[in-house]
Amino acid sequence: MYDIFYFENNSNMKKRIGIFLLLLLIFIGIIILFYDFFKTKANNIYEIINSYYYLNNSKKEEKITKQKINITENITEVTQTDEEKNEENVQNNKEEDKNNPIAFLEIPKINLYRSLYNKDNPINNISKNVKIMNEATFPDVDYGNFILAAHSGTGSIAFFKDLHKISINDKVYVYFNNIKYEYNIKNIYDEIKDGTISLIKDPNETVITLITCKYKDKTKQTIYVGNLVNKTNY
Protein backbone atom coordinates (compact mmCIF):
# COMPACT_ATOMS: atom_id res chain seq x y z
CA MET A 1 0.00 0.00 0.00
CA TYR A 2 2.90 2.33 0.77
CA ASP A 3 4.41 1.54 -2.63
CA ILE A 4 1.14 2.46 -4.35
CA PHE A 5 0.93 5.77 -2.40
CA TYR A 6 4.55 6.59 -3.26
CA PHE A 7 3.97 5.76 -6.92
CA GLU A 8 0.90 8.03 -7.07
CA ASN A 9 2.77 10.95 -5.42
CA ASN A 10 5.74 10.47 -7.71
CA SER A 11 3.42 10.41 -10.70
CA ASN A 12 1.68 13.62 -9.56
CA MET A 13 5.05 15.33 -9.07
CA LYS A 14 6.13 14.40 -12.58
CA LYS A 15 2.84 15.75 -13.95
CA ARG A 16 3.35 19.04 -12.10
CA ILE A 17 6.90 19.36 -13.37
CA GLY A 18 5.70 18.57 -16.86
CA ILE A 19 2.96 21.20 -16.65
CA PHE A 20 5.44 23.76 -15.29
CA LEU A 21 7.92 23.05 -18.10
CA LEU A 22 5.12 23.28 -20.67
CA LEU A 23 3.96 26.64 -19.30
CA LEU A 24 7.56 27.85 -19.22
CA LEU A 25 8.05 26.86 -22.85
CA ILE A 26 4.80 28.59 -23.81
CA PHE A 27 5.90 31.76 -21.93
CA ILE A 28 9.29 31.73 -23.65
CA GLY A 29 7.59 31.18 -26.98
CA ILE A 30 5.27 34.15 -26.42
CA ILE A 31 8.28 36.35 -25.54
CA ILE A 32 10.09 35.26 -28.70
CA LEU A 33 7.02 35.76 -30.87
CA PHE A 34 6.14 39.16 -29.43
CA TYR A 35 9.69 40.40 -28.72
CA ASP A 36 9.57 43.06 -31.42
CA PHE A 37 6.12 44.18 -30.26
CA PHE A 38 7.24 44.59 -26.64
CA LYS A 39 10.46 46.27 -27.75
CA THR A 40 8.52 48.80 -29.83
CA LYS A 41 6.14 49.50 -26.96
CA ALA A 42 9.04 49.97 -24.53
CA ASN A 43 10.72 52.37 -26.94
CA ASN A 44 7.48 54.31 -27.32
CA ILE A 45 7.11 54.60 -23.55
CA TYR A 46 10.75 55.75 -23.26
CA GLU A 47 10.20 58.38 -25.96
CA ILE A 48 7.06 59.65 -24.21
CA ILE A 49 8.90 59.95 -20.88
CA ASN A 50 11.90 61.58 -22.55
CA SER A 51 9.69 64.04 -24.44
CA TYR A 52 7.86 64.96 -21.24
CA TYR A 53 11.18 65.56 -19.46
CA TYR A 54 12.49 67.64 -22.36
CA LEU A 55 9.34 69.77 -22.56
CA ASN A 56 9.43 70.43 -18.82
CA ASN A 57 13.07 71.47 -18.99
CA SER A 58 12.36 73.63 -22.02
CA LYS A 59 9.58 75.40 -20.15
CA LYS A 60 11.93 76.05 -17.25
CA GLU A 61 14.61 77.38 -19.59
CA GLU A 62 12.08 79.62 -21.32
CA LYS A 63 11.49 81.35 -17.99
CA ILE A 64 15.12 82.49 -17.88
CA THR A 65 15.89 85.43 -20.13
CA LYS A 66 19.19 86.95 -21.14
CA GLN A 67 19.64 90.66 -21.76
CA LYS A 68 22.83 91.85 -23.42
CA ILE A 69 23.99 95.30 -22.30
CA ASN A 70 26.98 97.29 -23.47
CA ILE A 71 29.53 98.29 -20.85
CA THR A 72 31.18 101.46 -22.10
CA GLU A 73 32.92 102.09 -18.78
CA ASN A 74 36.10 100.23 -17.98
CA ILE A 75 35.03 98.39 -14.83
CA THR A 76 38.26 97.15 -13.32
CA GLU A 77 40.46 97.04 -10.25
CA VAL A 78 41.78 100.47 -9.40
CA THR A 79 44.72 101.60 -7.27
CA GLN A 80 45.60 105.08 -6.03
CA THR A 81 48.27 106.77 -3.92
CA ASP A 82 47.30 108.22 -0.53
CA GLU A 83 47.59 111.74 -1.93
CA GLU A 84 45.28 110.92 -4.84
CA LYS A 85 42.81 109.26 -2.46
CA ASN A 86 42.63 112.32 -0.20
CA GLU A 87 42.24 114.71 -3.13
CA GLU A 88 39.50 112.64 -4.72
CA ASN A 89 37.63 112.16 -1.43
CA VAL A 90 37.56 115.94 -0.88
CA GLN A 91 36.32 116.50 -4.44
CA ASN A 92 33.67 113.80 -4.13
CA ASN A 93 32.40 115.22 -0.86
CA LYS A 94 32.07 118.69 -2.42
CA GLU A 95 30.10 117.30 -5.36
CA GLU A 96 27.84 115.15 -3.16
CA ASP A 97 27.02 118.14 -0.97
CA LYS A 98 25.59 119.87 -4.05
CA ASN A 99 23.50 116.92 -5.21
CA ASN A 100 20.69 115.08 -3.52
CA PRO A 101 20.87 111.29 -3.75
CA ILE A 102 17.77 109.49 -5.00
CA ALA A 103 18.53 106.18 -3.25
CA PHE A 104 20.91 104.39 -0.91
CA LEU A 105 22.61 101.03 -1.30
CA GLU A 106 23.40 98.92 1.75
CA ILE A 107 25.26 95.60 1.87
CA PRO A 108 25.72 94.74 5.57
CA LYS A 109 28.12 91.83 5.04
CA ILE A 110 30.79 94.11 3.56
CA ASN A 111 29.83 97.23 5.55
CA LEU A 112 28.87 99.14 2.42
CA TYR A 113 26.45 102.06 2.58
CA ARG A 114 26.48 104.32 -0.45
CA SER A 115 24.39 107.14 -1.87
CA LEU A 116 23.05 106.66 -5.40
CA TYR A 117 22.28 109.40 -7.90
CA ASN A 118 19.97 109.81 -10.86
CA LYS A 119 21.16 108.51 -14.22
CA ASP A 120 21.77 112.00 -15.64
CA ASN A 121 23.64 113.24 -12.55
CA PRO A 122 27.40 113.84 -13.07
CA ILE A 123 28.13 111.88 -9.91
CA ASN A 124 26.40 108.84 -11.41
CA ASN A 125 29.69 107.84 -12.92
CA ILE A 126 31.80 104.78 -12.26
CA SER A 127 34.85 106.97 -11.70
CA LYS A 128 33.04 108.81 -8.90
CA ASN A 129 30.45 106.49 -7.38
CA VAL A 130 28.41 103.31 -7.66
CA LYS A 131 26.70 103.85 -10.99
CA ILE A 132 23.06 103.19 -11.85
CA MET A 133 23.36 101.77 -15.36
CA ASN A 134 21.32 103.31 -18.18
CA GLU A 135 19.58 99.97 -18.79
CA ALA A 136 18.43 99.78 -15.15
CA THR A 137 14.84 100.06 -14.02
CA PHE A 138 14.26 101.52 -10.57
CA PRO A 139 13.37 99.29 -7.60
CA ASP A 140 9.67 100.24 -7.69
CA VAL A 141 9.22 98.72 -11.18
CA ASP A 142 7.66 95.26 -10.99
CA TYR A 143 9.75 92.55 -12.67
CA GLY A 144 12.48 95.11 -13.28
CA ASN A 145 16.24 94.96 -12.88
CA PHE A 146 18.05 97.59 -10.80
CA ILE A 147 21.55 97.38 -12.33
CA LEU A 148 24.53 98.86 -10.48
CA ALA A 149 28.22 98.85 -11.35
CA ALA A 150 31.37 99.94 -9.54
CA HIS A 151 35.11 99.38 -9.47
CA SER A 152 36.90 96.84 -7.31
CA GLY A 153 40.51 97.13 -6.14
CA THR A 154 42.15 99.34 -3.51
CA GLY A 155 41.44 102.90 -4.63
CA SER A 156 39.02 105.34 -3.02
CA ILE A 157 36.57 104.75 -5.88
CA ALA A 158 36.72 100.94 -5.50
CA PHE A 159 33.29 100.83 -3.87
CA PHE A 160 32.80 97.15 -4.76
CA LYS A 161 36.28 96.10 -3.55
CA ASP A 162 34.79 93.60 -1.09
CA LEU A 163 31.97 92.33 -3.27
CA HIS A 164 33.82 89.03 -3.78
CA LYS A 165 32.99 88.22 -0.14
CA ILE A 166 29.29 88.08 -0.99
CA SER A 167 27.70 84.61 -1.02
CA ILE A 168 24.38 83.10 -2.05
CA ASN A 169 21.49 84.23 0.25
CA ASP A 170 23.36 87.29 1.52
CA LYS A 171 21.25 90.43 1.89
CA VAL A 172 21.33 93.59 -0.18
CA TYR A 173 19.13 96.60 0.66
CA VAL A 174 18.07 99.58 -1.41
CA TYR A 175 16.31 102.60 0.12
CA PHE A 176 14.24 104.35 -2.50
CA ASN A 177 11.19 106.65 -2.28
CA ASN A 178 10.69 105.91 1.43
CA ILE A 179 10.64 102.15 0.85
CA LYS A 180 13.30 99.66 1.93
CA TYR A 181 13.79 96.96 -0.71
CA GLU A 182 15.29 93.70 0.54
CA TYR A 183 17.07 91.38 -1.89
CA ASN A 184 18.56 87.91 -1.48
CA ILE A 185 21.57 87.06 -3.63
CA LYS A 186 20.53 84.03 -5.72
CA ASN A 187 23.04 83.87 -8.55
CA ILE A 188 26.73 84.70 -8.99
CA TYR A 189 28.52 84.18 -12.29
CA ASP A 190 31.50 85.41 -14.30
CA GLU A 191 31.75 86.75 -17.83
CA ILE A 192 34.68 87.56 -20.07
CA LYS A 193 35.34 91.30 -20.18
CA ASP A 194 34.56 92.10 -23.82
CA GLY A 195 32.42 95.23 -23.59
CA THR A 196 29.10 93.43 -23.11
CA ILE A 197 27.44 91.53 -20.30
CA SER A 198 24.59 89.00 -20.38
CA LEU A 199 22.13 89.70 -17.58
CA ILE A 200 20.30 86.52 -16.57
CA LYS A 201 16.94 86.78 -14.80
CA ASP A 202 13.53 85.21 -14.50
CA PRO A 203 11.01 87.57 -16.17
CA ASN A 204 8.61 86.90 -13.30
CA GLU A 205 11.01 88.22 -10.67
CA THR A 206 12.15 91.68 -9.61
CA VAL A 207 15.91 91.75 -9.16
CA ILE A 208 19.00 93.78 -8.41
CA THR A 209 22.21 93.20 -10.38
CA LEU A 210 25.66 94.20 -9.13
CA ILE A 211 28.58 94.27 -11.59
CA THR A 212 32.29 94.60 -10.89
CA CYS A 213 35.67 93.31 -12.00
CA LYS A 214 36.37 89.73 -10.91
CA TYR A 215 38.57 89.51 -7.82
CA LYS A 216 42.22 89.12 -8.86
CA ASP A 217 41.30 88.55 -12.51
CA LYS A 218 41.27 91.59 -14.80
CA THR A 219 40.01 89.59 -17.78
CA LYS A 220 36.58 88.86 -16.30
CA GLN A 221 33.65 90.54 -14.58
CA THR A 222 31.52 89.06 -11.83
CA ILE A 223 27.75 89.55 -11.79
CA TYR A 224 25.69 89.19 -8.61
CA VAL A 225 21.90 88.84 -8.97
CA GLY A 226 19.51 89.22 -6.05
CA ASN A 227 15.77 88.57 -5.98
CA LEU A 228 13.41 91.01 -4.26
CA VAL A 229 11.97 89.25 -1.18
CA ASN A 230 10.47 92.07 0.87
CA LYS A 231 9.43 95.73 0.90
CA THR A 232 8.88 97.87 3.99
CA ASN A 233 8.29 101.55 4.63
CA TYR A 234 11.02 103.47 6.42
C-alpha positions as CSV (number, residue, x, y, z in Angstrom):
1,M,0.0,0.0,0.0
2,Y,2.9,2.3,0.8
3,D,4.4,1.5,-2.6
4,I,1.1,2.5,-4.4
5,F,0.9,5.8,-2.4
6,Y,4.6,6.6,-3.3
7,F,4.0,5.8,-6.9
8,E,0.9,8.0,-7.1
9,N,2.8,10.9,-5.4
10,N,5.7,10.5,-7.7
11,S,3.4,10.4,-10.7
12,N,1.7,13.6,-9.6
13,M,5.0,15.3,-9.1
14,K,6.1,14.4,-12.6
15,K,2.8,15.8,-13.9
16,R,3.4,19.0,-12.1
17,I,6.9,19.4,-13.4
18,G,5.7,18.6,-16.9
19,I,3.0,21.2,-16.6
20,F,5.4,23.8,-15.3
21,L,7.9,23.1,-18.1
22,L,5.1,23.3,-20.7
23,L,4.0,26.6,-19.3
24,L,7.6,27.8,-19.2
25,L,8.1,26.9,-22.9
26,I,4.8,28.6,-23.8
27,F,5.9,31.8,-21.9
28,I,9.3,31.7,-23.7
29,G,7.6,31.2,-27.0
30,I,5.3,34.2,-26.4
31,I,8.3,36.4,-25.5
32,I,10.1,35.3,-28.7
33,L,7.0,35.8,-30.9
34,F,6.1,39.2,-29.4
35,Y,9.7,40.4,-28.7
36,D,9.6,43.1,-31.4
37,F,6.1,44.2,-30.3
38,F,7.2,44.6,-26.6
39,K,10.5,46.3,-27.7
40,T,8.5,48.8,-29.8
41,K,6.1,49.5,-27.0
42,A,9.0,50.0,-24.5
43,N,10.7,52.4,-26.9
44,N,7.5,54.3,-27.3
45,I,7.1,54.6,-23.6
46,Y,10.7,55.7,-23.3
47,E,10.2,58.4,-26.0
48,I,7.1,59.6,-24.2
49,I,8.9,60.0,-20.9
50,N,11.9,61.6,-22.6
51,S,9.7,64.0,-24.4
52,Y,7.9,65.0,-21.2
53,Y,11.2,65.6,-19.5
54,Y,12.5,67.6,-22.4
55,L,9.3,69.8,-22.6
56,N,9.4,70.4,-18.8
57,N,13.1,71.5,-19.0
58,S,12.4,73.6,-22.0
59,K,9.6,75.4,-20.2
60,K,11.9,76.0,-17.3
61,E,14.6,77.4,-19.6
62,E,12.1,79.6,-21.3
63,K,11.5,81.3,-18.0
64,I,15.1,82.5,-17.9
65,T,15.9,85.4,-20.1
66,K,19.2,87.0,-21.1
67,Q,19.6,90.7,-21.8
68,K,22.8,91.9,-23.4
69,I,24.0,95.3,-22.3
70,N,27.0,97.3,-23.5
71,I,29.5,98.3,-20.9
72,T,31.2,101.5,-22.1
73,E,32.9,102.1,-18.8
74,N,36.1,100.2,-18.0
75,I,35.0,98.4,-14.8
76,T,38.3,97.1,-13.3
77,E,40.5,97.0,-10.2
78,V,41.8,100.5,-9.4
79,T,44.7,101.6,-7.3
80,Q,45.6,105.1,-6.0
81,T,48.3,106.8,-3.9
82,D,47.3,108.2,-0.5
83,E,47.6,111.7,-1.9
84,E,45.3,110.9,-4.8
85,K,42.8,109.3,-2.5
86,N,42.6,112.3,-0.2
87,E,42.2,114.7,-3.1
88,E,39.5,112.6,-4.7
89,N,37.6,112.2,-1.4
90,V,37.6,115.9,-0.9
91,Q,36.3,116.5,-4.4
92,N,33.7,113.8,-4.1
93,N,32.4,115.2,-0.9
94,K,32.1,118.7,-2.4
95,E,30.1,117.3,-5.4
96,E,27.8,115.2,-3.2
97,D,27.0,118.1,-1.0
98,K,25.6,119.9,-4.1
99,N,23.5,116.9,-5.2
100,N,20.7,115.1,-3.5
101,P,20.9,111.3,-3.8
102,I,17.8,109.5,-5.0
103,A,18.5,106.2,-3.2
104,F,20.9,104.4,-0.9
105,L,22.6,101.0,-1.3
106,E,23.4,98.9,1.7
107,I,25.3,95.6,1.9
108,P,25.7,94.7,5.6
109,K,28.1,91.8,5.0
110,I,30.8,94.1,3.6
111,N,29.8,97.2,5.5
112,L,28.9,99.1,2.4
113,Y,26.5,102.1,2.6
114,R,26.5,104.3,-0.5
115,S,24.4,107.1,-1.9
116,L,23.0,106.7,-5.4
117,Y,22.3,109.4,-7.9
118,N,20.0,109.8,-10.9
119,K,21.2,108.5,-14.2
120,D,21.8,112.0,-15.6
121,N,23.6,113.2,-12.5
122,P,27.4,113.8,-13.1
123,I,28.1,111.9,-9.9
124,N,26.4,108.8,-11.4
125,N,29.7,107.8,-12.9
126,I,31.8,104.8,-12.3
127,S,34.8,107.0,-11.7
128,K,33.0,108.8,-8.9
129,N,30.5,106.5,-7.4
130,V,28.4,103.3,-7.7
131,K,26.7,103.8,-11.0
132,I,23.1,103.2,-11.8
133,M,23.4,101.8,-15.4
134,N,21.3,103.3,-18.2
135,E,19.6,100.0,-18.8
136,A,18.4,99.8,-15.2
137,T,14.8,100.1,-14.0
138,F,14.3,101.5,-10.6
139,P,13.4,99.3,-7.6
140,D,9.7,100.2,-7.7
141,V,9.2,98.7,-11.2
142,D,7.7,95.3,-11.0
143,Y,9.8,92.5,-12.7
144,G,12.5,95.1,-13.3
145,N,16.2,95.0,-12.9
146,F,18.1,97.6,-10.8
147,I,21.5,97.4,-12.3
148,L,24.5,98.9,-10.5
149,A,28.2,98.9,-11.3
150,A,31.4,99.9,-9.5
151,H,35.1,99.4,-9.5
152,S,36.9,96.8,-7.3
153,G,40.5,97.1,-6.1
154,T,42.1,99.3,-3.5
155,G,41.4,102.9,-4.6
156,S,39.0,105.3,-3.0
157,I,36.6,104.7,-5.9
158,A,36.7,100.9,-5.5
159,F,33.3,100.8,-3.9
160,F,32.8,97.2,-4.8
161,K,36.3,96.1,-3.6
162,D,34.8,93.6,-1.1
163,L,32.0,92.3,-3.3
164,H,33.8,89.0,-3.8
165,K,33.0,88.2,-0.1
166,I,29.3,88.1,-1.0
167,S,27.7,84.6,-1.0
168,I,24.4,83.1,-2.1
169,N,21.5,84.2,0.2
170,D,23.4,87.3,1.5
171,K,21.3,90.4,1.9
172,V,21.3,93.6,-0.2
173,Y,19.1,96.6,0.7
174,V,18.1,99.6,-1.4
175,Y,16.3,102.6,0.1
176,F,14.2,104.4,-2.5
177,N,11.2,106.7,-2.3
178,N,10.7,105.9,1.4
179,I,10.6,102.2,0.8
180,K,13.3,99.7,1.9
181,Y,13.8,97.0,-0.7
182,E,15.3,93.7,0.5
183,Y,17.1,91.4,-1.9
184,N,18.6,87.9,-1.5
185,I,21.6,87.1,-3.6
186,K,20.5,84.0,-5.7
187,N,23.0,83.9,-8.6
188,I,26.7,84.7,-9.0
189,Y,28.5,84.2,-12.3
190,D,31.5,85.4,-14.3
191,E,31.7,86.7,-17.8
192,I,34.7,87.6,-20.1
193,K,35.3,91.3,-20.2
194,D,34.6,92.1,-23.8
195,G,32.4,95.2,-23.6
196,T,29.1,93.4,-23.1
197,I,27.4,91.5,-20.3
198,S,24.6,89.0,-20.4
199,L,22.1,89.7,-17.6
200,I,20.3,86.5,-16.6
201,K,16.9,86.8,-14.8
202,D,13.5,85.2,-14.5
203,P,11.0,87.6,-16.2
204,N,8.6,86.9,-13.3
205,E,11.0,88.2,-10.7
206,T,12.1,91.7,-9.6
207,V,15.9,91.7,-9.2
208,I,19.0,93.8,-8.4
209,T,22.2,93.2,-10.4
210,L,25.7,94.2,-9.1
211,I,28.6,94.3,-11.6
212,T,32.3,94.6,-10.9
213,C,35.7,93.3,-12.0
214,K,36.4,89.7,-10.9
215,Y,38.6,89.5,-7.8
216,K,42.2,89.1,-8.9
217,D,41.3,88.6,-12.5
218,K,41.3,91.6,-14.8
219,T,40.0,89.6,-17.8
220,K,36.6,88.9,-16.3
221,Q,33.7,90.5,-14.6
222,T,31.5,89.1,-11.8
223,I,27.7,89.5,-11.8
224,Y,25.7,89.2,-8.6
225,V,21.9,88.8,-9.0
226,G,19.5,89.2,-6.0
227,N,15.8,88.6,-6.0
228,L,13.4,91.0,-4.3
229,V,12.0,89.3,-1.2
230,N,10.5,92.1,0.9
231,K,9.4,95.7,0.9
232,T,8.9,97.9,4.0
233,N,8.3,101.5,4.6
234,Y,11.0,103.5,6.4
